[in-house]
Amino acid sequence: MKTPLSKLLENTICKNCGGWKGLHHYETMKCPRDGKESKGLNPQLWETTTFRAELTYTESKLLEAIENLENDDNSIPNHAWKLIQQAIKEVKGC
């Protein structure tokens, strides 16, 4: 069974520079300058930022739903609430 193209392209665009994942440094994942490959014989310049995947539409909808959860009445068990908060931080890169 073949993998759909949309699945192959998932999470390949960087939030930081807008460049394709394959343009990032192969060891450090640093962003290419201006999100582009250098031209001709010019050396590739690298930013200090590193690759961060864009969320897919489905992932962004899930994040939105999770962020809208409320626990004012402590109906969500504490350990589960901590997992939710940690997941949000990781997705947002905080």
KOLLUMTI-926347 format. One record per residue: x, y, z of N, C-alpha, C in turn; chain. Coordinates in nm, 2 decimals. Example, Ala and Ser with C-alpha at 12.3 -4.5 7.8 and 13.67 -1.06 7.14 Angstrom:
<atoms>
+--------+--------+--------+--------+--------+--------+--------+--------+--------+-------+
:   n.xx :   n.yy :   n.zz :  ca.xx :  ca.yy :  ca.zz :   c.xx :   c.yy :   c.zz : votor :
+--------+--------+--------+--------+--------+--------+--------+--------+--------+-------+
:   1.32 :  -0.57 :   0.78 :   1.23 :  -0.45 :   0.78 :   1.32 :  -0.33 :   0.78 :     A :
:   1.28 :  -0.22 :   0.71 :   1.37 :  -0.11 :   0.71 :   1.29 :   0.00 :   0.79 :     A :
+--------+--------+--------+--------+--------+--------+--------+--------+--------+-------+
</atoms>
This chain:
<atoms>
+--------+--------+--------+--------+--------+--------+--------+--------+--------+-------+
:   n.xx :   n.yy :   n.zz :  ca.xx :  ca.yy :  ca.zz :   c.xx :   c.yy :   c.zz : votor :
+--------+--------+--------+--------+--------+--------+--------+--------+--------+-------+
:   0.08 :  -0.12 :   0.00 :   0.00 :   0.00 :   0.00 :   0.09 :   0.12 :   0.00 :     A :
:   0.06 :   0.22 :  -0.09 :   0.14 :   0.34 :  -0.10 :   0.09 :   0.44 :   0.01 :     A :
:   0.19 :   0.52 :   0.06 :   0.16 :   0.63 :   0.15 :   0.11 :   0.75 :   0.07 :     A :
:   0.00 :   0.81 :   0.11 :  -0.05 :   0.93 :   0.04 :   0.05 :   1.04 :   0.06 :     A :
:   0.06 :   1.12 :  -0.05 :   0.15 :   1.24 :  -0.05 :   0.13 :   1.33 :   0.07 :     A :
:   0.01 :   1.35 :   0.10 :  -0.02 :   1.44 :   0.22 :   0.04 :   1.39 :   0.34 :     A :
:   0.05 :   1.26 :   0.36 :   0.11 :   1.20 :   0.48 :   0.26 :   1.22 :   0.47 :     A :
:   0.32 :   1.21 :   0.35 :   0.47 :   1.23 :   0.34 :   0.51 :   1.37 :   0.37 :     A :
:   0.42 :   1.47 :   0.33 :   0.46 :   1.61 :   0.35 :   0.42 :   1.66 :   0.49 :     A :
:   0.35 :   1.58 :   0.57 :   0.31 :   1.63 :   0.70 :   0.44 :   1.67 :   0.78 :     A :
:   0.42 :   1.78 :   0.85 :   0.53 :   1.83 :   0.94 :   0.66 :   1.85 :   0.87 :     A :
:   0.66 :   1.89 :   0.74 :   0.79 :   1.92 :   0.68 :   0.82 :   2.06 :   0.66 :     A :
:   0.73 :   2.15 :   0.70 :   0.76 :   2.30 :   0.69 :   0.79 :   2.35 :   0.83 :     A :
:   0.89 :   2.43 :   0.83 :   0.94 :   2.49 :   0.96 :   0.87 :   2.61 :   1.00 :     A :
:   0.82 :   2.61 :   1.13 :   0.75 :   2.73 :   1.18 :   0.85 :   2.85 :   1.19 :     A :
:   0.98 :   2.83 :   1.22 :   1.07 :   2.93 :   1.24 :   1.11 :   3.01 :   1.11 :     A :
:   1.14 :   2.93 :   1.01 :   1.20 :   2.99 :   0.89 :   1.11 :   2.98 :   0.76 :     A :
:   1.01 :   2.89 :   0.77 :   0.93 :   2.86 :   0.65 :   0.99 :   2.77 :   0.55 :     A :
:   1.11 :   2.72 :   0.58 :   1.18 :   2.63 :   0.48 :   1.14 :   2.49 :   0.50 :     A :
:   1.17 :   2.41 :   0.40 :   1.14 :   2.26 :   0.40 :   1.24 :   2.20 :   0.49 :     A :
:   1.19 :   2.09 :   0.56 :   1.27 :   2.02 :   0.66 :   1.41 :   1.98 :   0.60 :     A :
:   1.41 :   1.93 :   0.48 :   1.54 :   1.89 :   0.41 :   1.64 :   1.99 :   0.39 :     A :
:   1.60 :   2.12 :   0.40 :   1.70 :   2.23 :   0.39 :   1.78 :   2.26 :   0.52 :     A :
:   1.73 :   2.20 :   0.63 :   1.79 :   2.23 :   0.76 :   1.92 :   2.14 :   0.77 :     A :
:   2.01 :   2.19 :   0.85 :   2.14 :   2.13 :   0.87 :   2.12 :   1.98 :   0.92 :     A :
:   2.18 :   1.89 :   0.85 :   2.16 :   1.75 :   0.88 :   2.20 :   1.70 :   1.02 :     A :
:   2.29 :   1.77 :   1.09 :   2.33 :   1.73 :   1.22 :   2.26 :   1.81 :   1.33 :     A :
:   2.25 :   1.94 :   1.31 :   2.20 :   2.03 :   1.41 :   2.05 :   2.07 :   1.39 :     A :
:   2.00 :   2.05 :   1.27 :   1.87 :   2.10 :   1.23 :   1.85 :   2.25 :   1.24 :     A :
:   1.96 :   2.32 :   1.23 :   1.95 :   2.47 :   1.23 :   1.89 :   2.51 :   1.10 :     A :
:   1.81 :   2.62 :   1.11 :   1.74 :   2.68 :   0.99 :   1.84 :   2.74 :   0.90 :     A :
:   1.81 :   2.72 :   0.76 :   1.89 :   2.79 :   0.66 :   1.86 :   2.94 :   0.66 :     A :
:   1.96 :   3.02 :   0.64 :   1.93 :   3.17 :   0.63 :   1.82 :   3.20 :   0.54 :     A :
:   1.72 :   3.27 :   0.58 :   1.61 :   3.31 :   0.50 :   1.52 :   3.19 :   0.46 :     A :
:   1.54 :   3.08 :   0.52 :   1.46 :   2.96 :   0.48 :   1.49 :   2.91 :   0.34 :     A :
:   1.61 :   2.94 :   0.29 :   1.64 :   2.90 :   0.15 :   1.78 :   2.85 :   0.14 :     A :
:   1.80 :   2.77 :   0.04 :   1.93 :   2.71 :   0.01 :   2.02 :   2.82 :  -0.06 :     A :
:   2.15 :   2.82 :  -0.02 :   2.24 :   2.92 :  -0.09 :   2.25 :   2.90 :  -0.24 :     A :
:   2.28 :   3.00 :  -0.31 :   2.29 :   2.99 :  -0.46 :   2.44 :   2.97 :  -0.50 :     A :
:   2.46 :   2.90 :  -0.60 :   2.59 :   2.88 :  -0.66 :   2.69 :   2.82 :  -0.57 :     A :
:   2.81 :   2.89 :  -0.57 :   2.92 :   2.84 :  -0.48 :   2.92 :   2.91 :  -0.35 :     A :
:   2.82 :   2.99 :  -0.32 :   2.82 :   3.06 :  -0.19 :   2.80 :   2.95 :  -0.08 :     A :
:   2.87 :   2.97 :   0.04 :   2.85 :   2.87 :   0.15 :   2.71 :   2.89 :   0.21 :     A :
:   2.65 :   2.78 :   0.26 :   2.52 :   2.79 :   0.32 :   2.54 :   2.86 :   0.46 :     A :
:   2.45 :   2.96 :   0.48 :   2.45 :   3.03 :   0.61 :   2.34 :   2.97 :   0.69 :     A :
:   2.36 :   2.96 :   0.83 :   2.27 :   2.90 :   0.92 :   2.22 :   3.00 :   1.02 :     A :
:   2.09 :   3.00 :   1.06 :   2.04 :   3.08 :   1.16 :   2.07 :   3.01 :   1.30 :     A :
:   2.03 :   3.07 :   1.41 :   2.05 :   3.01 :   1.54 :   1.93 :   2.93 :   1.57 :     A :
:   1.82 :   2.95 :   1.50 :   1.69 :   2.88 :   1.53 :   1.70 :   2.74 :   1.47 :     A :
:   1.62 :   2.64 :   1.52 :   1.62 :   2.51 :   1.47 :   1.48 :   2.47 :   1.42 :     A :
:   1.48 :   2.36 :   1.34 :   1.35 :   2.32 :   1.28 :   1.24 :   2.29 :   1.38 :     A :
:   1.13 :   2.35 :   1.36 :   1.00 :   2.32 :   1.44 :   0.89 :   2.30 :   1.34 :     A :
:   0.83 :   2.19 :   1.34 :   0.73 :   2.15 :   1.24 :   0.60 :   2.23 :   1.26 :     A :
:   0.54 :   2.27 :   1.15 :   0.41 :   2.33 :   1.15 :   0.31 :   2.22 :   1.19 :     A :
:   0.20 :   2.26 :   1.25 :   0.10 :   2.16 :   1.29 :   0.01 :   2.14 :   1.16 :     A :
:  -0.03 :   2.02 :   1.15 :  -0.13 :   1.99 :   1.04 :  -0.26 :   2.05 :   1.09 :     A :
:  -0.36 :   2.05 :   0.99 :  -0.49 :   2.11 :   1.03 :  -0.55 :   2.03 :   1.14 :     A :
:  -0.55 :   1.90 :   1.14 :  -0.60 :   1.81 :   1.24 :  -0.54 :   1.84 :   1.38 :     A :
:  -0.40 :   1.85 :   1.37 :  -0.33 :   1.87 :   1.50 :  -0.36 :   2.01 :   1.56 :     A :
:  -0.38 :   2.11 :   1.47 :  -0.41 :   2.24 :   1.52 :  -0.55 :   2.24 :   1.58 :     A :
:  -0.65 :   2.16 :   1.53 :  -0.78 :   2.15 :   1.58 :  -0.78 :   2.08 :   1.72 :     A :
:  -0.70 :   1.98 :   1.73 :  -0.69 :   1.91 :   1.85 :  -0.63 :   2.00 :   1.96 :     A :
:  -0.52 :   2.07 :   1.92 :  -0.46 :   2.17 :   2.02 :  -0.56 :   2.27 :   2.07 :     A :
:  -0.64 :   2.32 :   1.97 :  -0.74 :   2.42 :   2.01 :  -0.84 :   2.36 :   2.11 :     A :
:  -0.89 :   2.24 :   2.08 :  -0.98 :   2.17 :   2.17 :  -0.92 :   2.15 :   2.31 :     A :
:  -0.80 :   2.11 :   2.31 :  -0.73 :   2.08 :   2.44 :  -0.71 :   2.21 :   2.52 :     A :
:  -0.67 :   2.32 :   2.45 :  -0.66 :   2.45 :   2.52 :  -0.79 :   2.50 :   2.57 :     A :
:  -0.90 :   2.46 :   2.52 :  -1.03 :   2.51 :   2.57 :  -1.08 :   2.43 :   2.68 :     A :
:  -1.01 :   2.32 :   2.72 :  -1.06 :   2.24 :   2.84 :  -1.05 :   2.33 :   2.96 :     A :
:  -1.14 :   2.32 :   3.05 :  -1.14 :   2.39 :   3.17 :  -1.14 :   2.29 :   3.29 :     A :
:  -1.07 :   2.33 :   3.39 :  -1.06 :   2.24 :   3.51 :  -1.08 :   2.32 :   3.64 :     A :
:  -1.17 :   2.42 :   3.63 :  -1.19 :   2.50 :   3.75 :  -1.25 :   2.42 :   3.87 :     A :
:  -1.33 :   2.32 :   3.83 :  -1.39 :   2.24 :   3.94 :  -1.31 :   2.12 :   3.98 :     A :
:  -1.19 :   2.11 :   3.92 :  -1.10 :   1.99 :   3.94 :  -1.16 :   1.86 :   3.91 :     A :
:  -1.25 :   1.86 :   3.80 :  -1.31 :   1.73 :   3.76 :  -1.21 :   1.64 :   3.68 :     A :
:  -1.11 :   1.70 :   3.63 :  -1.00 :   1.63 :   3.56 :  -0.90 :   1.59 :   3.66 :     A :
:  -0.86 :   1.46 :   3.68 :  -0.77 :   1.42 :   3.78 :  -0.63 :   1.50 :   3.76 :     A :
:  -0.57 :   1.53 :   3.87 :  -0.45 :   1.61 :   3.87 :  -0.34 :   1.56 :   3.77 :     A :
:  -0.32 :   1.43 :   3.78 :  -0.21 :   1.37 :   3.69 :  -0.24 :   1.39 :   3.54 :     A :
:  -0.37 :   1.38 :   3.51 :  -0.42 :   1.40 :   3.37 :  -0.41 :   1.54 :   3.33 :     A :
:  -0.44 :   1.63 :   3.42 :  -0.43 :   1.78 :   3.39 :  -0.29 :   1.82 :   3.37 :     A :
:  -0.20 :   1.76 :   3.45 :  -0.05 :   1.79 :   3.43 :  -0.01 :   1.74 :   3.29 :     A :
:  -0.05 :   1.63 :   3.25 :  -0.01 :   1.57 :   3.12 :  -0.07 :   1.66 :   3.01 :     A :
:  -0.19 :   1.71 :   3.02 :  -0.25 :   1.80 :   2.92 :  -0.17 :   1.93 :   2.91 :     A :
:  -0.14 :   1.99 :   3.03 :  -0.06 :   2.12 :   3.03 :   0.08 :   2.10 :   2.97 :     A :
:   0.14 :   1.98 :   3.00 :   0.28 :   1.96 :   2.95 :   0.27 :   1.94 :   2.79 :     A :
:   0.17 :   1.87 :   2.75 :   0.15 :   1.85 :   2.60 :   0.14 :   1.98 :   2.53 :     A :
:   0.06 :   2.07 :   2.59 :   0.04 :   2.20 :   2.52 :   0.17 :   2.28 :   2.52 :     A :
:   0.25 :   2.27 :   2.62 :   0.38 :   2.34 :   2.63 :   0.47 :   2.28 :   2.52 :     A :
:   0.48 :   2.15 :   2.51 :   0.56 :   2.09 :   2.41 :   0.53 :   2.12 :   2.27 :     A :
:   0.40 :   2.12 :   2.24 :   0.35 :   2.16 :   2.10 :   0.38 :   2.30 :   2.07 :     A :
:   0.37 :   2.39 :   2.17 :   0.39 :   2.53 :   2.14 :   0.54 :   2.57 :   2.15 :     A :
:   0.62 :   2.47 :   2.20 :   0.76 :   2.50 :   2.21 :   0.80 :   2.59 :   2.32 :     A :
:   0.72 :   2.59 :   2.43 :   0.74 :   2.68 :   2.55 :   0.84 :   2.61 :   2.64 :     A :
+--------+--------+--------+--------+--------+--------+--------+--------+--------+-------+
</atoms>
